[in-house]
């Protein structure tokens, strides 16, 4: 279960969403489905999950780098992001382990 959730995603938009709407964002394993993500968050943080939304990123568009050896083309890294909505009145403290 702990390998399903790789890390919490701490960005300005995700932090604002967690403070205002009780939604928390995580980078998860690409093969995990919504049910597995729900169980992993509930076991890891001890909260009740209302809903899970997932998005797949990367893999499609190549990135170009201009180096001293010429132009290098690489694929973007692929990852899966999950936005988890927690029940009203509950919260996840992501900054205690920092």
Protein Blocks (a to p, Z undefined) as FASTA:
>chain_A
ZZmpmbdcddfklmmmmmmnopacddddfkbcfklmmmmmmmmnopacfbdcdddeehil
ccddddfkbccdddddddddddddddehiacdfklmZZ
